[in-house]
């Protein structure tokens, strides 16, 4: 039976870089589990790589077909953005292992849907001041920086990823991303031990 290794952590913890390194690791043979979002595409992103960028009409269509596993709505400074996972045929746990990325809330829903044995948490953490520094540096590279949204995400994560919520979700192992190479190496070892 295949597994879904599910990366999560607060904003600017390095999840996207870690995801890219893991998905590119030939030894792990992980396939992408791509989530959907109604938020605008950011500079440097590509539809179908980071997310499937969609709209409310497509979300409603998938919901009406009973294919939405979980969804999260965020009231941002730019309007309502929805992130969701759909059972759209991407994941065949009889054939492969997958790599997903999302929030603590989405992890819990995925585990409820696919089963506790199938969805394995990979929780990334970074010291708070370092995360803020990274978030600001990333936002400065955008053609149209959205600093207010960056701050909203940062503060929301403090609540969403509280120690109580992490514990309640059954996450006991964490990976510290002080050094990207070392962090990825530790995660690779962990995934191999579970596969």
C-alpha positions in Angstrom: 0.0 0.0 0.0 1.4 3.4 -1.0 1.7 6.4 1.3 1.2 10.1 1.0 4.0 12.0 2.7 2.4 15.3 3.6 4.7 18.4 4.1 3.4 21.1 6.4 4.7 24.0 8.5 4.3 27.7 9.0 4.8 30.1 6.1 8.4 30.7 5.1 9.5 27.4 6.7 11.0 26.3 3.3 8.2 23.9 2.4 8.3 24.6 -1.3 12.1 24.2 -1.6 12.0 20.9 0.4 9.1 19.7 -1.7 11.1 20.4 -4.9 14.2 18.5 -3.5 12.1 15.5 -2.4 10.1 15.2 -5.6 13.4 15.4 -7.6 15.0 12.6 -5.5 15.0 9.5 -7.8 15.5 7.1 -5.0 12.3 8.1 -3.3 10.2 7.7 -6.5 7.5 10.1 -5.1 4.7 11.4 -7.4 3.3 14.8 -7.0 -0.1 15.3 -5.2 -1.1 18.7 -6.5 -3.6 20.8 -4.6 -5.9 23.4 -6.0 -6.2 27.1 -5.2 -8.4 30.0 -6.3 -5.7 32.5 -5.4 -3.8 34.4 -8.1 -0.7 32.8 -9.5 2.6 34.3 -8.1 5.6 35.3 -10.1 7.6 32.2 -10.9 4.8 29.7 -10.3 3.4 27.5 -13.0 -0.1 26.0 -13.2 0.0 22.3 -12.4 3.4 22.6 -10.7 2.8 24.3 -7.3 -1.0 24.2 -7.5 -3.8 23.9 -10.0 -4.9 27.5 -10.2 -8.6 27.5 -10.7 -11.7 29.5 -9.9 -14.9 29.3 -7.8 -16.9 27.7 -10.7 -14.5 24.7 -10.9 -14.5 24.3 -7.1 -18.3 24.2 -7.1 -18.3 21.7 -9.9 -15.9 19.4 -8.1 -17.9 19.8 -4.8 -21.1 18.9 -6.6 -19.5 15.7 -7.8 -18.4 14.9 -4.2 -14.7 15.0 -5.2 -13.5 17.7 -2.7 -11.6 16.0 0.2 -10.9 19.2 2.1 -10.9 22.9 1.6 -9.8 26.0 3.4 -11.0 29.5 2.9 -8.9 32.5 3.7 -10.2 36.1 3.9 -7.2 37.9 2.6 -6.6 41.6 2.0 -7.2 40.7 -1.6 -10.5 38.9 -1.1 -11.5 35.3 -0.4 -8.9 32.6 -1.5 -9.7 28.9 -1.3 -7.2 26.1 -1.2 -8.5 22.5 -1.6 -7.7 18.9 -2.4 -9.8 16.9 -4.8 -10.0 13.2 -5.4 -9.4 13.8 -9.1 -7.6 10.6 -9.9 -4.0 11.8 -9.1 -3.5 9.4 -6.2 -3.5 5.6 -6.7 -2.1 4.2 -3.5 -2.1 0.7 -4.9 0.7 1.8 -7.3 2.8 4.7 -5.9 3.9 6.9 -3.0 3.0 10.6 -3.2 4.2 13.9 -1.9 1.7 16.5 -0.9 2.0 19.9 0.8 -0.6 21.8 2.9 -1.8 23.0 6.3 -2.3 21.1 9.5 -6.0 21.2 8.9 -5.7 19.8 5.4 -3.4 17.0 6.8 -6.0 16.0 9.3 -8.7 15.8 6.6 -6.5 13.9 4.2 -5.7 11.4 7.0 -9.4 11.0 7.7 -10.1 10.4 4.0 -7.2 8.1 3.1 -6.5 6.6 6.5 -3.9 7.1 9.3 -1.5 4.5 7.9 -1.6 6.1 4.4 -0.9 9.8 5.2 2.4 10.4 6.9 3.2 13.9 8.4 6.4 15.7 7.5 6.4 18.8 9.8 9.0 21.5 9.0 9.8 24.2 11.5 12.0 27.3 11.6 12.7 29.8 14.4 10.1 32.6 14.3 12.5 35.5 13.6 14.2 33.6 10.8 10.8 32.8 9.2 9.8 36.4 9.2 13.2 37.4 7.6 12.7 34.7 4.9 9.1 35.8 4.3 10.1 39.4 3.8 12.9 38.6 1.5 10.7 36.4 -0.6 8.0 39.0 -0.8 10.5 41.7 -1.9 11.3 39.6 -5.0 7.7 39.8 -6.3 6.8 42.4 -9.0 3.9 43.6 -6.8 4.8 42.7 -3.2 1.8 42.0 -0.9 3.2 42.8 2.5 -0.1 43.0 4.3 -1.0 39.5 3.0 2.4 38.3 4.1 1.8 39.6 7.6 -1.7 38.1 7.7 -0.4 34.7 6.8 2.4 34.9 9.3 0.1 35.8 12.2 -2.6 33.3 11.1 0.1 30.5 11.2 0.9 31.3 14.8 -2.6 30.3 15.7 -3.2 27.5 13.1 0.1 25.7 14.0 -0.2 26.2 17.8 1.6 23.5 19.9 -1.9 22.2 21.0 -3.1 21.8 17.4 0.2 20.1 16.3 -0.1 17.6 19.2 -3.8 17.0 18.6 -3.1 16.2 15.0 -0.8 13.4 16.1 2.5 15.0 14.9 5.4 13.8 17.1 8.3 14.1 14.7 9.6 17.5 13.4 12.3 18.5 11.0 14.3 21.7 11.8 15.1 23.7 8.6 18.1 25.7 9.8 20.2 24.2 7.0 18.2 23.1 3.9 20.7 20.3 2.9 20.7 18.7 6.3 17.0 19.0 6.7 16.3 17.4 3.3 18.8 14.6 4.1 17.0 13.9 7.4 13.6 13.8 5.7 14.9 11.5 2.9 16.1 9.0 5.6 12.8 9.2 7.4 10.8 8.6 4.2 12.9 5.6 3.2 12.4 4.2 6.7 8.6 4.4 6.3 8.3 3.3 2.6 
